[in-house]
């Protein structure tokens, strides 16, 4: 699987070996990790990816990606899919950045590219969620074209749907 490249970022699909290093939080000397990477969320995401690999095999291209800055190649966060698409071609995504990378538009840029890739790969629906107090993440999903579709006591739920012949869901969003 090739890297996904944006104006400022490279979304690198992680291998099992790379995910094991991220999950442990211990580089082997070859990684180009920005200070603070991997954060707790990156390690959790890498462990989820490894669990998926052990149960159903490597789900790439619907696996975990490392977010790297193009300017220096340093990893600043992660994003990816919680697993392979379901029978309705729906996926759930998650993402996170180290604190020093916040506020620069990297998360929105990375999510837009992941959504573009999802649509080009035949995915019909992408879902994500954020804690009520995680306003930044809510803004990222909205900026990328995802719509707030529900909430409960803890989370706000976002979705983007690209219509096809079998979709009658009215939570569609415009083309990216």
KOLKEBA-351654 format. One record per residue (C-alpha): residue number from 1; x, y, z; residue in three letters. Coordinates in Angstrom, 2 decimals. Each point is the difference from the previous one (the first is absolute). Example, Ala and Ser with C-alpha at 12.3 -4.5 7.8 and 13.67 -1.06 7.14 Angstrom:
# KOLKEBA-351654
+-----+---------+---------+---------+------+
| pos |       u |       v |       w | code |
+-----+---------+---------+---------+------+
|   1 |   12.30 |   -4.50 |    7.80 |  ala |
|   2 |    1.37 |    3.44 |   -0.66 |  ser |
+-----+---------+---------+---------+------+
This chain:
# KOLKEBA-351654
+-----+---------+---------+---------+------+
| pos |       u |       v |       w | code |
+-----+---------+---------+---------+------+
|   1 |    0.00 |    0.00 |    0.00 |  unk |
|   2 |    1.32 |    3.40 |   -0.97 |  unk |
|   3 |    0.13 |    3.05 |    2.21 |  unk |
|   4 |   -2.82 |    2.54 |   -0.30 |  unk |
|   5 |    1.52 |    3.44 |   -0.58 |  unk |
|   6 |   -1.50 |    3.43 |    0.61 |  unk |
|   7 |    1.48 |    3.47 |   -0.34 |  unk |
|   8 |    1.75 |   -0.18 |    3.40 |  unk |
|   9 |   -0.41 |   -3.58 |    1.17 |  unk |
|  10 |    0.74 |   -3.62 |   -0.78 |  unk |
|  11 |   -2.49 |   -2.58 |    1.28 |  unk |
|  12 |    2.12 |   -3.11 |    0.30 |  unk |
|  13 |   -1.79 |   -3.37 |    0.30 |  unk |
|  14 |    1.57 |   -1.77 |    2.94 |  unk |
|  15 |    1.34 |   -3.51 |   -0.24 |  unk |
|  16 |   -0.39 |   -2.41 |    2.89 |  unk |
|  17 |    3.63 |    0.59 |    1.01 |  unk |
|  18 |   -0.46 |    3.79 |   -0.04 |  unk |
|  19 |   -3.22 |   -0.31 |    2.00 |  unk |
|  20 |    1.74 |   -2.19 |    2.59 |  unk |
|  21 |    2.63 |    2.72 |    0.53 |  unk |
|  22 |   -2.66 |    2.72 |    0.27 |  unk |
|  23 |   -2.06 |   -2.15 |    2.39 |  unk |
|  24 |    3.04 |   -0.46 |    2.23 |  unk |
|  25 |    0.95 |    3.69 |   -0.25 |  unk |
|  26 |    3.62 |   -1.01 |   -0.50 |  unk |
|  27 |    1.75 |    0.83 |   -3.28 |  unk |
|  28 |    2.69 |   -2.31 |   -1.31 |  unk |
|  29 |    2.25 |    2.89 |   -0.99 |  unk |
|  30 |   -1.23 |    0.23 |   -3.59 |  unk |
|  31 |   -3.29 |    1.83 |    0.58 |  unk |
|  32 |   -0.39 |    3.67 |   -0.68 |  unk |
|  33 |   -2.32 |    0.85 |    2.85 |  unk |
|  34 |   -0.69 |    3.58 |    1.01 |  unk |
|  35 |    0.39 |    0.64 |    3.75 |  unk |
|  36 |   -3.12 |   -1.25 |    1.77 |  unk |
|  37 |   -0.81 |   -2.69 |   -2.58 |  unk |
|  38 |   -1.51 |   -2.47 |    0.51 |  unk |
|  39 |   -2.64 |    1.42 |    2.32 |  unk |
|  40 |   -2.31 |   -2.28 |    1.97 |  unk |
|  41 |   -2.64 |    0.13 |   -2.76 |  unk |
|  42 |    2.59 |   -1.06 |   -2.60 |  unk |
|  43 |    0.97 |   -2.99 |    2.12 |  unk |
|  44 |   -3.67 |   -0.96 |    0.47 |  unk |
|  45 |   -0.60 |    0.28 |   -3.76 |  unk |
|  46 |    3.07 |   -2.14 |   -0.76 |  unk |
|  47 |   -1.19 |   -2.65 |    2.48 |  unk |
|  48 |   -3.48 |    0.00 |   -1.62 |  unk |
|  49 |    1.63 |   -0.50 |   -3.40 |  unk |
|  50 |    2.15 |   -2.86 |    1.36 |  unk |
|  51 |   -3.06 |   -1.67 |    1.54 |  unk |
|  52 |   -1.84 |    0.25 |   -3.33 |  unk |
|  53 |    3.01 |   -1.49 |   -1.78 |  unk |
|  54 |    0.16 |   -2.93 |    2.42 |  unk |
|  55 |   -3.73 |   -0.77 |   -0.34 |  unk |
|  56 |   -0.79 |    0.67 |   -3.68 |  unk |
|  57 |    3.34 |    0.78 |   -1.64 |  unk |
|  58 |    1.42 |    3.31 |   -1.15 |  unk |
|  59 |   -2.97 |    2.18 |   -1.06 |  unk |
|  60 |    2.10 |    2.35 |   -2.17 |  unk |
|  61 |   -0.86 |    2.25 |   -1.60 |  unk |
|  62 |   -2.55 |    0.33 |    2.82 |  unk |
|  63 |    2.51 |   -0.09 |    2.83 |  unk |
|  64 |    2.13 |    2.42 |    1.98 |  unk |
|  65 |    1.95 |    2.91 |   -1.46 |  unk |
|  66 |    2.75 |    2.11 |    1.47 |  unk |
|  67 |   -0.31 |    3.74 |   -0.67 |  unk |
|  68 |    3.39 |    1.38 |   -1.04 |  unk |
|  69 |    0.97 |    3.55 |   -0.94 |  unk |
|  70 |    1.33 |    0.17 |   -3.55 |  unk |
|  71 |    2.50 |    2.73 |    0.93 |  unk |
|  72 |    2.03 |   -2.21 |    2.35 |  unk |
|  73 |   -1.57 |   -3.49 |   -0.13 |  unk |
|  74 |   -0.73 |    0.02 |    3.74 |  unk |
|  75 |   -3.04 |   -1.88 |    1.32 |  unk |
|  76 |   -2.40 |    2.35 |    1.81 |  unk |
|  77 |   -3.04 |   -2.21 |    0.49 |  unk |
|  78 |   -2.14 |   -2.75 |   -1.37 |  unk |
|  79 |   -3.30 |   -0.64 |   -1.66 |  unk |
|  80 |   -1.75 |   -2.86 |   -1.58 |  unk |
|  81 |   -2.84 |   -2.41 |   -0.11 |  unk |
|  82 |   -1.29 |   -2.04 |    2.93 |  unk |
|  83 |   -0.19 |   -2.96 |   -2.37 |  unk |
|  84 |   -0.96 |   -1.12 |   -3.47 |  unk |
|  85 |   -3.25 |    1.24 |   -1.53 |  unk |
|  86 |   -3.17 |   -1.77 |    1.08 |  unk |
|  87 |   -2.50 |   -1.60 |   -2.40 |  unk |
|  88 |   -1.48 |    3.45 |   -0.73 |  unk |
|  89 |    3.45 |    1.43 |   -0.84 |  unk |
|  90 |    0.00 |    2.08 |    3.19 |  unk |
|  91 |    3.14 |    0.72 |    2.03 |  unk |
|  92 |    0.80 |    1.75 |    3.26 |  unk |
|  93 |    3.02 |    2.27 |    0.28 |  unk |
|  94 |    2.11 |    1.53 |    2.74 |  unk |
|  95 |    2.93 |    2.40 |    0.12 |  unk |
|  96 |    2.25 |    1.95 |    2.30 |  unk |
|  97 |    3.02 |    2.30 |    0.02 |  unk |
|  98 |    2.70 |    0.74 |    2.52 |  unk |
|  99 |   -0.64 |    3.29 |    1.84 |  unk |
| 100 |    2.74 |    1.92 |   -1.83 |  unk |
| 101 |   -1.79 |   -0.71 |   -3.30 |  unk |
| 102 |   -3.38 |    1.34 |    1.16 |  unk |
| 103 |   -1.48 |    3.13 |   -1.54 |  unk |
| 104 |    1.83 |   -0.22 |   -3.33 |  unk |
| 105 |   -2.76 |   -1.63 |   -2.07 |  unk |
| 106 |    1.83 |   -3.33 |   -0.25 |  unk |
| 107 |   -2.91 |   -2.08 |    1.36 |  unk |
| 108 |   -2.50 |    1.50 |   -2.47 |  unk |
| 109 |    2.44 |   -0.47 |   -2.88 |  unk |
| 110 |    0.66 |   -3.63 |    0.97 |  unk |
| 111 |   -3.69 |   -0.79 |    0.51 |  unk |
| 112 |   -0.96 |    1.56 |   -3.33 |  unk |
| 113 |    2.52 |   -2.24 |   -1.74 |  unk |
| 114 |   -1.22 |   -3.09 |    1.86 |  unk |
| 115 |   -3.58 |    0.85 |   -1.00 |  unk |
| 116 |    1.06 |    0.57 |   -3.62 |  unk |
| 117 |    1.77 |   -3.35 |    0.04 |  unk |
| 118 |   -3.03 |   -1.70 |    1.58 |  unk |
| 119 |   -2.35 |    1.29 |   -2.66 |  unk |
| 120 |    2.40 |   -0.94 |   -2.82 |  unk |
| 121 |    0.19 |   -3.50 |    1.53 |  unk |
| 122 |   -3.77 |   -0.49 |   -0.18 |  unk |
| 123 |   -0.85 |    0.76 |    3.63 |  unk |
| 124 |   -3.54 |    1.39 |    0.30 |  unk |
| 125 |    0.04 |    1.18 |    3.64 |  unk |
| 126 |    2.66 |    1.17 |    2.45 |  unk |
| 127 |   -0.77 |    0.52 |    3.68 |  unk |
| 128 |    1.94 |    1.54 |    2.87 |  unk |
| 129 |   -0.64 |    1.37 |    3.46 |  unk |
| 130 |    1.40 |    2.49 |    2.49 |  unk |
| 131 |   -0.48 |    0.71 |    3.68 |  unk |
| 132 |   -2.29 |    2.94 |    0.76 |  unk |
| 133 |    2.96 |    2.03 |    1.30 |  unk |
| 134 |    2.22 |   -0.79 |   -3.00 |  unk |
| 135 |   -1.10 |    3.03 |   -2.01 |  unk |
| 136 |    3.12 |   -0.13 |   -2.18 |  unk |
| 137 |   -0.79 |   -3.51 |   -1.24 |  unk |
| 138 |   -3.60 |    0.96 |   -0.64 |  unk |
| 139 |    1.25 |    2.93 |   -2.11 |  unk |
| 140 |    2.37 |   -2.30 |   -1.91 |  unk |
| 141 |   -2.79 |   -2.38 |   -0.99 |  unk |
| 142 |   -2.32 |    2.86 |   -0.95 |  unk |
| 143 |    2.75 |    1.72 |   -2.02 |  unk |
| 144 |    0.60 |   -3.26 |   -1.87 |  unk |
| 145 |   -3.67 |   -0.21 |   -0.98 |  unk |
| 146 |   -1.35 |   -2.37 |    2.64 |  unk |
| 147 |   -3.37 |    0.83 |    1.54 |  unk |
| 148 |   -1.03 |   -0.22 |    3.65 |  unk |
| 149 |   -2.70 |   -2.70 |   -0.03 |  unk |
| 150 |   -0.49 |   -0.94 |    3.68 |  unk |
| 151 |    1.28 |    0.43 |    3.53 |  unk |
| 152 |   -0.30 |   -1.67 |    3.36 |  unk |
| 153 |    1.24 |    0.88 |    3.48 |  unk |
| 154 |    3.66 |   -0.52 |   -0.96 |  unk |
| 155 |    0.44 |    0.29 |   -3.76 |  unk |
| 156 |   -1.00 |    1.87 |   -3.12 |  unk |
| 157 |   -0.28 |   -2.19 |   -3.10 |  unk |
| 158 |    0.95 |    1.15 |   -3.49 |  unk |
| 159 |   -0.62 |   -1.58 |   -3.39 |  unk |
| 160 |    0.51 |    0.59 |   -3.67 |  unk |
| 161 |   -1.96 |   -2.01 |   -2.55 |  unk |
| 162 |    0.55 |   -0.11 |   -3.72 |  unk |
| 163 |   -3.21 |   -1.11 |   -1.63 |  unk |
| 164 |   -0.21 |   -3.07 |   -2.15 |  unk |
| 165 |   -2.91 |   -2.04 |   -1.33 |  unk |
| 166 |   -0.52 |   -1.77 |    3.33 |  unk |
| 167 |    0.23 |    3.05 |    2.27 |  unk |
| 168 |   -3.11 |    1.73 |    1.27 |  unk |
| 169 |    1.76 |    1.81 |    2.84 |  unk |
| 170 |   -0.55 |    3.76 |   -0.02 |  unk |
| 171 |    3.22 |    0.82 |    1.88 |  unk |
| 172 |    1.95 |    0.56 |   -3.20 |  unk |
| 173 |    2.70 |    2.57 |   -0.40 |  unk |
| 174 |    1.30 |    1.77 |   -3.09 |  unk |
| 175 |    2.91 |   -1.28 |   -2.06 |  unk |
| 176 |    3.39 |    0.69 |    1.52 |  unk |
+-----+---------+---------+---------+------+
